[in-house]
Amino acid sequence: MAANIIIDSITRHIQLSADEQQHFMSLLQPKSFKRKQFILQQGEICKYSTFVIKGCLRGFTIDQNGDEHVLNFAPVGWWIADMYSLLTQKPGVLNIEAMEDTEVLLLSKANQEKLYHEIPQFERFFRIITENSLVSYQQRLIDNLSLTAEERYNNFCKRYPTLIYSLPKKQIASYIGVTPEFFSRMQHRMLVKDKK
């Protein structure tokens, strides 16, 4: 099951032989996390790219006032890491936490480098993943500067269709950059508008 999810995800972008698939799987480390357990905390060095096979993770920062700012979610089939920390091997600013009991496959930075040499197609795969992530972050930044909260929420729904009903409203509010109270009022307004 876990192998199917990650191999399906990879073969959307690159083709691998059965031996290459097997070799790739041998470099992954399965791990389970309980709800609210941290995979990575601010100030730690990110040593892994994490692929979700069950559950959901969230990446967030905490500002000087102690307020959380959700940057991204990683539902089943998604990768997550503190990219700055992973690439520089310096302490990062991202916290990654399990939103529910979650199972992941960890790919260490060392094994990722090994893959690049042994199966060069993986360089293409991770370039595509990184480019998609960069495009998404840039779009999100532009959205936060130019769109209304309602429009940002609609974009959230398109990006994470599987999470709309399973995530706490507080987390969605943080992701779109509003207070939970504002988010509740906005949802109520949208429901009223839809009924008209």
C-alpha atoms as a printed R data frame, in Angstrom:
    type eleno elety resid chain resno       x      y       z
1   ATOM     1    CA   MET     A     1   0.000  0.000   0.000
2   ATOM     2    CA   ALA     A     2   2.677  2.529   1.087
3   ATOM     3    CA   ALA     A     3   4.853  1.471  -1.838
4   ATOM     4    CA   ASN     A     4   1.939  1.976  -4.257
5   ATOM     5    CA   ILE     A     5   1.213  5.505  -3.049
6   ATOM     6    CA   ILE     A     6   4.796  6.754  -3.336
7   ATOM     7    CA   ILE     A     7   5.602  4.877  -6.568
8   ATOM     8    CA   ASP     A     8   2.391  6.212  -8.178
9   ATOM     9    CA   SER     A     9   3.409  9.712  -7.115
10  ATOM    10    CA   ILE     A    10   6.877  9.341  -8.646
11  ATOM    11    CA   THR     A    11   5.847  7.643 -11.881
12  ATOM    12    CA   ARG     A    12   3.659 10.634 -12.720
13  ATOM    13    CA   HIS     A    13   6.933 12.422 -13.459
14  ATOM    14    CA   ILE     A    14   9.591  9.784 -14.227
15  ATOM    15    CA   GLN     A    15   9.646  6.152 -15.373
16  ATOM    16    CA   LEU     A    16  11.485  3.590 -13.239
17  ATOM    17    CA   SER     A    17  12.310 -0.063 -13.808
18  ATOM    18    CA   ALA     A    18  11.184 -2.614 -11.183
19  ATOM    19    CA   ASP     A    19  14.777 -2.782  -9.870
20  ATOM    20    CA   GLU     A    20  14.990  1.008  -9.583
21  ATOM    21    CA   GLN     A    21  11.671  1.114  -7.743
22  ATOM    22    CA   GLN     A    22  12.924 -1.550  -5.350
23  ATOM    23    CA   HIS     A    23  16.209  0.271  -4.782
24  ATOM    24    CA   PHE     A    24  14.376  3.538  -4.104
25  ATOM    25    CA   MET     A    25  12.041  1.844  -1.584
26  ATOM    26    CA   SER     A    26  15.074  0.344   0.203
27  ATOM    27    CA   LEU     A    27  16.372  3.877   0.925
28  ATOM    28    CA   LEU     A    28  13.173  4.984   2.663
29  ATOM    29    CA   GLN     A    29  12.582  4.793   6.394
30  ATOM    30    CA   PRO     A    30   8.953  4.228   7.528
31  ATOM    31    CA   LYS     A    31   7.891  6.071  10.657
32  ATOM    32    CA   SER     A    32   4.661  6.722  12.563
33  ATOM    33    CA   PHE     A    33   3.698  9.859  14.454
34  ATOM    34    CA   LYS     A    34   0.869 10.395  16.910
35  ATOM    35    CA   ARG     A    35  -1.496 13.354  16.603
36  ATOM    36    CA   LYS     A    36   0.213 16.611  17.701
37  ATOM    37    CA   GLN     A    37   3.662 14.947  17.638
38  ATOM    38    CA   PHE     A    38   6.427 17.029  16.050
39  ATOM    39    CA   ILE     A    39   8.460 15.682  13.163
40  ATOM    40    CA   LEU     A    40  10.598 18.817  13.107
41  ATOM    41    CA   GLN     A    41  10.820 21.841  15.384
42  ATOM    42    CA   GLN     A    42  12.094 25.368  14.824
43  ATOM    43    CA   GLY     A    43  15.849 25.506  15.431
44  ATOM    44    CA   GLU     A    44  16.469 21.896  14.403
45  ATOM    45    CA   ILE     A    45  18.256 20.873  11.208
46  ATOM    46    CA   CYS     A    46  15.955 19.202   8.671
47  ATOM    47    CA   LYS     A    47  17.568 15.906   7.683
48  ATOM    48    CA   TYR     A    48  14.699 14.341   5.722
49  ATOM    49    CA   SER     A    49  12.201 14.865   2.952
50  ATOM    50    CA   THR     A    50   8.970 13.404   4.332
51  ATOM    51    CA   PHE     A    51   6.308 11.669   2.226
52  ATOM    52    CA   VAL     A    52   2.869 11.128   3.779
53  ATOM    53    CA   ILE     A    53   1.235  7.715   3.291
54  ATOM    54    CA   LYS     A    54  -1.508  8.092   5.933
55  ATOM    55    CA   GLY     A    55  -2.780 11.069   7.901
56  ATOM    56    CA   CYS     A    56  -1.768 14.717   7.488
57  ATOM    57    CA   LEU     A    57   1.088 17.024   8.505
58  ATOM    58    CA   ARG     A    58   1.219 20.790   8.756
59  ATOM    59    CA   GLY     A    59   4.172 23.148   8.426
60  ATOM    60    CA   PHE     A    60   4.013 26.332  10.487
61  ATOM    61    CA   THR     A    61   6.066 29.067  12.108
62  ATOM    62    CA   ILE     A    62   5.557 30.844  15.412
63  ATOM    63    CA   ASP     A    63   6.090 34.615  15.573
64  ATOM    64    CA   GLN     A    64   7.457 36.694  18.470
65  ATOM    65    CA   ASN     A    65   3.942 37.057  19.927
66  ATOM    66    CA   GLY     A    66   3.508 33.288  20.018
67  ATOM    67    CA   ASP     A    67   1.024 33.301  17.112
68  ATOM    68    CA   GLU     A    68   1.137 30.399  14.683
69  ATOM    69    CA   HIS     A    69   1.243 30.922  10.919
70  ATOM    70    CA   VAL     A    70   0.433 27.838   8.842
71  ATOM    71    CA   LEU     A    71   2.534 27.700   5.663
72  ATOM    72    CA   ASN     A    72   1.383 24.397   4.244
73  ATOM    73    CA   PHE     A    73  -0.311 21.065   4.801
74  ATOM    74    CA   ALA     A    74   0.851 17.674   3.593
75  ATOM    75    CA   PRO     A    75  -2.034 15.208   3.169
76  ATOM    76    CA   VAL     A    76  -1.586 11.672   1.782
77  ATOM    77    CA   GLY     A    77   0.626 11.643  -1.309
78  ATOM    78    CA   TRP     A    78   2.444 14.907  -0.513
79  ATOM    79    CA   TRP     A    79   6.066 15.667   0.388
80  ATOM    80    CA   ILE     A    80   7.064 18.139   3.107
81  ATOM    81    CA   ALA     A    81  10.358 19.505   4.473
82  ATOM    82    CA   ASP     A    82  11.926 22.726   5.705
83  ATOM    83    CA   MET     A    83  13.543 23.397   2.329
84  ATOM    84    CA   TYR     A    84  15.925 26.072   3.598
85  ATOM    85    CA   SER     A    85  17.227 23.834   6.373
86  ATOM    86    CA   LEU     A    86  17.325 20.678   4.236
87  ATOM    87    CA   LEU     A    87  19.365 22.342   1.488
88  ATOM    88    CA   THR     A    88  21.729 24.376   3.712
89  ATOM    89    CA   GLN     A    89  21.854 21.962   6.668
90  ATOM    90    CA   LYS     A    90  21.443 24.965   8.970
91  ATOM    91    CA   PRO     A    91  18.827 25.256  11.737
92  ATOM    92    CA   GLY     A    92  15.387 25.878  10.253
93  ATOM    93    CA   VAL     A    93  12.375 27.993  11.186
94  ATOM    94    CA   LEU     A    94   9.634 25.513  10.289
95  ATOM    95    CA   ASN     A    95   7.724 23.314  12.698
96  ATOM    96    CA   ILE     A    96   6.207 20.184  11.169
97  ATOM    97    CA   GLU     A    97   3.490 18.533  13.237
98  ATOM    98    CA   ALA     A    98   1.108 15.605  12.776
99  ATOM    99    CA   MET     A    99  -2.517 16.794  12.545
100 ATOM   100    CA   GLU     A   100  -3.697 13.234  13.253
101 ATOM   101    CA   ASP     A   101  -2.014  9.843  13.645
102 ATOM   102    CA   THR     A   102   0.222  9.843  10.589
103 ATOM   103    CA   GLU     A   103   2.491  7.396   8.761
104 ATOM   104    CA   VAL     A   104   5.338  8.653   6.617
105 ATOM   105    CA   LEU     A   105   8.315  7.544   4.577
106 ATOM   106    CA   LEU     A   106  11.511  9.473   5.312
107 ATOM   107    CA   LEU     A   107  14.190 10.034   2.689
108 ATOM   108    CA   SER     A   108  17.409 11.320   4.232
109 ATOM   109    CA   LYS     A   109  19.391 14.040   2.489
110 ATOM   110    CA   ALA     A   110  22.299 11.579   2.158
111 ATOM   111    CA   ASN     A   111  20.079  8.955   0.488
112 ATOM   112    CA   GLN     A   112  18.572 11.605  -1.777
113 ATOM   113    CA   GLU     A   113  22.087 12.539  -2.959
114 ATOM   114    CA   LYS     A   114  22.841  8.835  -3.402
115 ATOM   115    CA   LEU     A   115  19.733  8.478  -5.583
116 ATOM   116    CA   TYR     A   116  20.900 11.322  -7.827
117 ATOM   117    CA   HIS     A   117  24.070  9.359  -8.629
118 ATOM   118    CA   GLU     A   118  22.561  5.882  -8.830
119 ATOM   119    CA   ILE     A   119  19.299  6.753 -10.617
120 ATOM   120    CA   PRO     A   120  19.852 10.169 -12.266
121 ATOM   121    CA   GLN     A   121  16.139 10.477 -13.143
122 ATOM   122    CA   PHE     A   122  15.525 11.285  -9.493
123 ATOM   123    CA   GLU     A   123  17.280 14.599  -9.991
124 ATOM   124    CA   ARG     A   124  14.550 15.441 -12.485
125 ATOM   125    CA   PHE     A   125  11.838 14.212 -10.118
126 ATOM   126    CA   PHE     A   126  13.007 16.319  -7.187
127 ATOM   127    CA   ARG     A   127  13.602 19.316  -9.456
128 ATOM   128    CA   ILE     A   128   9.944 19.100 -10.559
129 ATOM   129    CA   ILE     A   129   8.780 18.779  -6.923
130 ATOM   130    CA   THR     A   130  10.939 21.757  -5.883
131 ATOM   131    CA   GLU     A   131   9.770 23.876  -8.834
132 ATOM   132    CA   ASN     A   132   6.115 23.082  -8.051
133 ATOM   133    CA   SER     A   133   6.716 24.043  -4.434
134 ATOM   134    CA   LEU     A   134   8.388 27.314  -5.453
135 ATOM   135    CA   VAL     A   135   5.528 28.209  -7.815
136 ATOM   136    CA   SER     A   136   3.006 27.409  -5.090
137 ATOM   137    CA   TYR     A   137   4.787 29.577  -2.480
138 ATOM   138    CA   GLN     A   138   5.073 32.476  -4.919
139 ATOM   139    CA   GLN     A   139   1.385 32.216  -5.854
140 ATOM   140    CA   ARG     A   140   0.443 32.065  -2.187
141 ATOM   141    CA   LEU     A   141   2.485 35.203  -1.454
142 ATOM   142    CA   ILE     A   142   0.814 37.059  -4.344
143 ATOM   143    CA   ASP     A   143  -2.621 35.809  -3.184
144 ATOM   144    CA   ASN     A   144  -1.974 37.074   0.362
145 ATOM   145    CA   LEU     A   145  -1.072 40.502  -1.003
146 ATOM   146    CA   SER     A   146  -3.841 40.866  -3.560
147 ATOM   147    CA   LEU     A   147  -6.850 38.628  -2.835
148 ATOM   148    CA   THR     A   148  -9.701 38.882  -0.354
149 ATOM   149    CA   ALA     A   149  -9.953 36.323   2.462
150 ATOM   150    CA   GLU     A   150 -12.841 34.673   0.606
151 ATOM   151    CA   GLU     A   151 -10.771 34.303  -2.560
152 ATOM   152    CA   ARG     A   152  -7.849 32.916  -0.525
153 ATOM   153    CA   TYR     A   153 -10.224 30.391   1.053
154 ATOM   154    CA   ASN     A   154 -11.486 29.328  -2.398
155 ATOM   155    CA   ASN     A   155  -7.859 28.795  -3.458
156 ATOM   156    CA   PHE     A   156  -7.255 26.733  -0.309
157 ATOM   157    CA   CYS     A   157 -10.254 24.541  -1.242
158 ATOM   158    CA   LYS     A   158  -8.821 23.972  -4.738
159 ATOM   159    CA   ARG     A   159  -5.341 23.198  -3.409
160 ATOM   160    CA   TYR     A   160  -6.416 20.892  -0.571
161 ATOM   161    CA   PRO     A   161  -9.840 19.464  -1.554
162 ATOM   162    CA   THR     A   162  -9.422 16.467   0.775
163 ATOM   163    CA   LEU     A   163  -8.826 18.667   3.832
164 ATOM   164    CA   ILE     A   164 -11.758 21.118   3.712
165 ATOM   165    CA   TYR     A   165 -13.895 19.140   6.168
166 ATOM   166    CA   SER     A   166 -11.238 17.267   8.134
167 ATOM   167    CA   LEU     A   167  -9.057 20.163   9.356
168 ATOM   168    CA   PRO     A   168  -9.923 22.304  12.380
169 ATOM   169    CA   LYS     A   169 -11.273 25.687  11.227
170 ATOM   170    CA   LYS     A   170  -8.559 27.381  13.291
171 ATOM   171    CA   GLN     A   171  -5.881 25.785  11.056
172 ATOM   172    CA   ILE     A   172  -7.600 26.836   7.827
173 ATOM   173    CA   ALA     A   173  -8.033 30.371   9.209
174 ATOM   174    CA   SER     A   174  -4.307 30.508  10.017
175 ATOM   175    CA   TYR     A   175  -3.430 29.273   6.514
176 ATOM   176    CA   ILE     A   176  -5.502 31.983   4.802
177 ATOM   177    CA   GLY     A   177  -4.278 34.636   7.255
178 ATOM   178    CA   VAL     A   178  -7.415 35.511   9.246
179 ATOM   179    CA   THR     A   179  -8.619 35.029  12.824
180 ATOM   180    CA   PRO     A   180 -10.863 32.027  13.591
181 ATOM   181    CA   GLU     A   181 -13.694 34.472  14.433
182 ATOM   182    CA   PHE     A   182 -13.381 36.247  11.070
183 ATOM   183    CA   PHE     A   183 -13.228 32.854   9.336
184 ATOM   184    CA   SER     A   184 -16.504 31.710  10.992
185 ATOM   185    CA   ARG     A   185 -18.272 34.940   9.981
186 ATOM   186    CA   MET     A   186 -16.919 34.647   6.433
187 ATOM   187    CA   GLN     A   187 -18.072 31.011   6.112
188 ATOM   188    CA   HIS     A   188 -21.530 32.004   7.365
189 ATOM   189    CA   ARG     A   189 -21.688 34.839   4.795
190 ATOM   190    CA   MET     A   190 -20.635 32.445   2.014
191 ATOM   191    CA   LEU     A   191 -23.329 29.910   3.018
192 ATOM   192    CA   VAL     A   192 -26.012 32.611   3.032
193 ATOM   193    CA   LYS     A   193 -24.837 33.836  -0.384
194 ATOM   194    CA   ASP     A   194 -24.890 30.259  -1.801
195 ATOM   195    CA   LYS     A   195 -28.487 29.761  -0.643
196 ATOM   196    CA   LYS     A   196 -29.716 32.859  -2.515
